Amino acid sequence: MKKKLLNFCRSRSGADNISEALFCSKKAKLFCFGLLIAAAVTFFDLLTKKLVFSMLDELGSINPEIQVFDFFSLVKVWNRGVSFGMFNQLENSQIIFVLLQGGIGLGLVFWLWCNQKLHFSIALGLIIGGAFGNVIDRLKNGAVADFLDFHLFGYHWPAFNLADSAVFIGVAILLLDDLIFSKKCLK
C-alpha cells in the first residue's frame, strides 16, 4: 500500500518520498492554508465570545448591553436556532444542528482538499472556521453566543458573532467567483 501511495505521489509531484510529495504540492499548501484560516477563525470566534460575554456578565443586569456607537452595541444573546433565531423552538434542535453543521463542515474540508485556487482556500477556510466555531459553542453551551448588534435608521439586524461574519464573507467570495470568474471562462 505504501509503495502504491509513493508511486502515486511521485507521478504527481516528482518527489522521492510521501511527505515531500504531500507538502510540496500546490494542492497540499492550499489545503493547509485553508485549515490555518479555519483554525484562526474558530479560535478568535470562541475567544471573542468568551471575552465579550465576560464583560457583559460583569454588568450584572438581566439584559446587559454596551453601546459602542449610536448604531452598534454589544449584547448577550443565546441563539438556540439558526440564522436570526429561526427554529429556536424545534425539538432536539441542538442535536440536529450539530450534526448538520458538523457534516457540512466536513464536506467543506473535503472540498478544500480538492481545491486548486487560493481564493477558494480562503473562502472555504472562513466558512469551515465559522461552522466549527458555532458547533463547538453549541456543544459547549447548548446554544450559539451572539453579541454583535447593529441598528440603524429604525432597522435592527439580529445579533450575530465572528463565526457568522466569517461564513458570510466566505460565501460572498464563492458567489463572486461564480458570478465573475465563471463568466470569463465561458467567453
N, C-alpha and C positions, 0 to 999 in steps of 0.2 A: 504493500500500500504506500509506504513512504517513498519507494523508488518511483512509483507511478506519479505521485504528487510532485516529486522533484523534477521528473521529466516534463510534466505539465508546466511547472513554473519556469523551467529552463527554456521551454519552447516559447513562452510568452514574454520572458524578460531577458533571456540570455544569462541569467545568474547561475552561479555554481552551487548554491545551497538554498534551502527553502526560505530561511529567514531573510537572506539577502534579496531573494525574488519578491517576497511579500512586502518588505519595507522599502524597496527601491521603486516599485511600480507606482505610476501616477494614481491609479485607482486606490491603492492602499493609502497613499498620502492624503488623497481627498477624503477617504473613509475616516482616517484618524483625525483629520482636521474637523470634519463634521461631528465626530464624537467629542472632540475637545470643546467645540462650541456648545454641544448638548450638555456636557458636564458643567460648563461655566454657567449656562442659563439655569440649570437645575440648582446649582449651588447658590447663586445670587438670588434666585426666586425664594428659596427657603430661608436664606439669610434676611432678606428684606421683610418677609412676612414676620419672622421672629422679632426683628428689631422694632418694626412699626407697631406690632401688637403689644410688645412690652411697653413702649412709650404710651400707647393708648390705655393700657391697663393701669398705669401709674396715675392717670387722671381720676380713676375711681368712680366714674359715673356709669349709668346704665347704657347710654348710647354715646360713648366718647367720640369726640371729633376734634381734630386740629385743623383749623382753617389756615392754609398756607397762602393762598391768594383768594381774591373775590370769587374766582371760578373753580378753585381746586381745594379739596380738603382730604385729609387722611381720616379714614373711618374704619370701624371694625365690623366686618360683615362675614358671617359664616354661610357659604353657599353650598347647600346640600344637593342642588340640582346641577344643571349645566349652564351654558351661557345665559346670562341675565336671569338666573334663578329658575329657568324652565325645568319642569319635572321635579320640583322641590318635594312634592308630596308623594312621589312614586314609591310604592312599597319595594323594599330590597334595592333601592336605587344605588346605595354605596357599592354593593357587590357588582351590580350591572355596570356602573360607570367605571369602576376599577378595571374590570375585565375588558370593557370596550376600549378605554383609553390605553391600557397596557397592550392590548392586541394591536391597536393602531400604531402605537409607538414601536412595537417590534416589527411590524410590517414596514414602517418607515426606515428602521435600521437596515432591513434587507434592501430597500430601495437605495439607501445611502451607499451600501456596499456595491451595488450595481452601477452607481452613478459615475459619470466621466466629466462632469462640469463643476467648476469652482462655485458658481453661484447656487447650484443645486446643493452642494455640500453645506453652504451657509444656510440656505433656506431650510433644508431638512434638519440640520443641527439645531436651529432655532425652534422648529416645531417639536422635535423629539425632546429637547430640553424642557420646553413648556409643558408638554404632555406628561413627562415623568415627574416634573416638579409638582404638578397638580395631583398626580397619582399618589406620590409619597405623602402629600398633605392630606389627601382623602383617607389613606390607610392609617396615618398617624392620628388624625383628629376627627375622622368621620365626616368631614366637610372640607371645602376649599376656602382658605382665608383670602378675602378680597379687601383691599384697603384704599385703592386709588379712586377718588370720587370727583368727577367733573360735572359742573353745572354752569350753563352759560345761556343768557338771553331767555330765561324761563324754561330751558330744556335741561333735563337731568339724565345723564348717562349712568346706567347701573355700575356699581363698583366693580373693579377688576384688579388684577395683580400683574407682576412682571411676567409670569408664565403666559398669561393671556396675551400680553403685548408681544411676546416673542412668537407665539403661534400666529398672531395676526400678521406680523411683519414677514414671517416665513411663507405664509400662504400668499401674501401680496407679491413676494418675489417670484413664486412659482406661477402665479397668474400673469404677471408681467412678462415672464419668459414665454409663456404660452401665447399671449396676445401680440408680443412684439417680435421675439426671435423666431417663433414658429412660422409667422407670416413671411419673414425674409427667406426662409428655407423653401417656401412654396413658389417663390418668384423665380 
